[in-house]
Amino acid sequence: MKRLLYLIHRWAGIVVALFMLMWFVSGLIIMYAGSSAVTASEQLAGRDILAIEPGWLSVGEAWQRSAAARATLPSIKLRNEAEAKQPFDGDYIASAKLVRQANHPLWLVENGASQRFALSAVTGALHLTSIDEAKIIAANWLQIHADEHRADENITATIHHLDTGIQDSSVRNYDMLRPFHRFAIDDGGRELLISERTGEVVRDSTPLQRALYWSGNWIHLLRPIEALGSADARRTVQMWSATIAFGACLTGIIIGWQRWRPGWFGAGGLSAMSAGKALSRATASGSNSLCARPSRWRRTSSYSVAIFVT
């Protein structure tokens, strides 16, 4: 049994040591690097001035008129197969807000399944943000959230459309806003992500912020596995990696306890103090005695760990 514990602890420790170090470092990055995601208050501050006009539809009317268009919208990938098998019962308005963006009055609606839609407040049609409209939104965002030096010098930022796709938004719970229009601002590496579904700015990031995200969140959550397979596979790998790491730590604790044997739990035990004395005697006796009694030397060297912890 003891030999089996040693084998499990040794090989499990070798396998998961680098993973544990990776999780520790990437976890620190997540804790202290901050997020480039745009908060709800920042999104509200970046909106155009809303001047309500007669004839606009209520959110209920726009919801009814857009029913057929919403039914044809490509379904959003669910997080796992269990969710896909459940009946859909979220076709109701959970929240709604009236905004004006790119000169269009829109109802931004979230249904009971957390899906997001932009509905025209004039016709009730389902509205998808085009590249040109997203560029107007980006320009308005930069004007409102301009840096101090840019505002003083009255310099107009250059906006380049890079691509449109399901780029990682670097924030959680934004799957319902995909795909995104990605824009580069000037040549400094700053980027904006704007949702094609709703026209909302979801990320305003610098190269440093994106690098910290990739080295933190992306690595810590093993998202490369999700990119190659599915979310279920990534969660399975995470679970088993954590289980193996826990097993390596647990067997290490058991082995350490067996080799230490604290003296206050009975006669014949070895405490941290007596371990220190044994180590001193072994060192003073010279290398010949250590070679003559290798088993005792191995025990004594292991006790030094307890002295260090104490």
N, C-alpha and C positions, 0 to 999 in steps of 0.2 A: 504493500500500500504506500509506504513511504517513497519507494522508488518511483511509483507511478506519479505521486505528487511532484517529485523533482522533475520528471520528464515533462509533465504538463506545464509546470511553471517555467521551465527553461525554454521550451519551444514556443509556447504561447507568448512568452515575453519577447522573444526574438521577432515573432510575426507582428505583434501589435505595438511594439515600442515606438516605431516611427509614426504609426498612426496616432498614438496618444500624444506624441510631441506635436504633430500637425494639428490635431484638434485643439490642443492647449494654445498654441500660438495664434491660430486662426480665430479662436474664441476671444482672445484678447483684442485682436484687430476689430472684431465685430462690436465689442463692448465700447471701445474708445475712439473708433474712426468716425462714428457718426453716419448719417444717411444722406444720400443725395436726392431722396424722394421728396416730392413737393407735398406739403401739408394742405389740408382743406382750407385753412385760413389764407395761405399763400395763393391758392387757386382763386379764392373769392376776391382777394385783393387785385388779381391780375385780370379780372373780367372787364369787359366794356361797360360803359354806363347804360343802365337799362331804363329806357323810356317807353312805358307801356302805351300801346296804341289801341284804338277801338277795333273790334273785329277779331282779336286774337282768341284762339281756342283755349278752353280750360284743359287741364291735364287729363281729365276723364274723356273729353271729346277726342283729344289727340290720341289717347290710348286706344280707343275704339276704332278710329279710322286707320290706325297703323297695324291692326291685328293681322291682316293678310301678309303684309310686308315682313312683320316680325317672325311669322311662321316660316318664311322662306330663308331667313337669315341663317348662315351656317352655324351649326350647333357648336358650342364651346366645349373643348375637351375637359371632361370631368377628371377629378383627381385620382379616382380609382374605379375598378370595375364594379364594386359594390354600389357606388353612387349611380353608375350608368344603368343598373338593373332596377333601381327604385323608380316608381311612377312619378312623373313630373306633375307637381301640383302648385307651382309657384307663379302662375300667370295672373298676378295681381300687382298693384302698385304698392311697393313698400316705402319708397321715398321719392320725392320729385322736387326740382328747383327750376325756376324760370331764369334763363340767362340770355345775354346777347353776345355772340361771338362771331367774328368775321362778318359782321353786319347782318347776321341771321338770328331772329328770336327763336330760341329752342327750349323745349322741355327736356331736361336731363332726368331720366327716370331709371330707377332700380326696382326690379321685380322681386318676388318672393324667393327666387333662386339666386339672387345676387347678380343677375345679368343686368348689363347697363345698356341703355338706348338713348339716342338723341332724336327727339320728335319735333317736327316743325310746329311752331305755335300759330302759324298762318294756315297751313293746309293739313296738318296732322300726319304728313308723310314721314317715313323713316329717313333720317338724315345721316349720311356717312360723310365724314370730313375729307375733302379732297386735299391734294398736295398744295394747291394754290391757297385754299382756305387755311390750311395748317401753317403755311408761310406767313399769312397775315396774323394769325394767332401768335406765332413766334415773335414777329416784329413788335406786336403790342406788349407781349410779355417782357421783352428786352427793354422796351421804353419805360415800363412801369418799374421794373427791377434793375434799372441801369446802375452800373458802378458809379461811384462819386466822380472819378476822373473822366469817365465818358460823358456824364451829364455836364460837367464843367466845360469840356472841350467841344460839346455838341457834335460828336462824331456818330455817324450812322453805322451800325453793325452790318456786316455782310453775312447773309444767311444762305447756306448751301444745303440743298436736299441731298442726303446720302442714299437712303433707301427706305423702303416700307416693308415691314415684315413682323415676325413674332419675337423681336429682340427681347432679351431678358431685361426687365425693367429695373432690376437691382433692388426691388422692393417686393415684399410678399403681398398676396391677396390682390394683385393687379392683373390676374389672368383674364378677368372679365372685360378688360379694356383693350386687349389685343385685337388686331395688329397695331403697330406704332409707326408713325412717320418719324424718321430720325434726321435731325438737322445739325450741321456744323456751324458754329458761330465764329466768324473771322478765321484766323489761322492759329489760334491759341490752344486748340484742342477742346474747347468747351462745346458741349452737345446738349440738345433738347430732344426729349421724346414726347410726342403728342399722339394721343389716342385717335385712331381712325373712327372708332365707334362713337365717341362723345366729344372729341376735340379738346379734351382736357390735357394740360401739361402735367405729366407724371414724373418727369425727372429733368433736373437741370444740374449737370455734372461737369467737373473738370477732369483732366487725365488722372490726377492724383486720387480723386474720389473713386473713379472707376477701377484703378489699380488696387486700391484698398479693398474694394468690394470683391474683385476677382480673387484676391489672396485671402480674403476673410470668408464672406458668406458663401461664395461659390465652392471653395475648397472644404469649408467646415461642414456643409450639408451634402457633400459628395455629388454636386449637381452634374459633373461630367457623366456620371452613370445615367442620370435621367436623360441627358442629351443623346446618349447612345441607345437607351432602351425605354423604360417607362418609369413613372414615379413609384410604382409598386416595387420595382427592382431596386431602386435607390433606397427606399425605406427598409427593404429586407437586408441589404448589405449593411446599412447603419445598425440595425438591430443585432445582427450576428457579430459585427465588429465590436459593438459595445459589450455583448455577452462574453466574447472571448477575452476582452480586456478585463472585464470583471473577474472572470475565472483566473486569469494570470495574477491579479492583485490578491484574490482570496487565497489561492494556493501559496503565494509568497508570505502572507500573514501567518498561515498555518505552519509553514516550514520555519519561519523566524521564531514563532512561539515554541516549537519543538526544540530548537537549537539553543534558545535562550534559557528557558525554564526559570522564571523569576523565583528567588529564594523565599519570598514572603508567602508562597503558597505551599510550603512544606519543607521538611528536611531534605537535604541533598540537592536542593535547587541551586541555581546560579543566578545571582543578581548582577546588575550592571556594575556595582562596586567590586564584587569578587571577580567579574570578568576583566576589569581593569588591572587588578592585582595579578591575575593569571597571565595577562598579556605582558606585564612588566617582568614577571619571572621568566617567561619564555624568551623575551628579548635579551635579558641579562645572562641567560645560560649559554648563549652563543649559537652559531649556526649549526654546529655538530649535533647538539641535542635536538634542534628542530628537525634536522634531517633524519635523526634516529627515531623520532616520534612524529611522523607526518600527520597522523590522524588528530593528535592533540593540537598541533599547530593549525590545522584547518578549523577546528572548533574554536580555538582562541582567536583567530583572525575574524571569524564571523561574529564573535562577541563584541569586537571593536565597533561594529555598526550600532549596537545598543548603547555603547558608551557615547558615541557621537550624538545619537538622538537625545539621550538624557542630558 
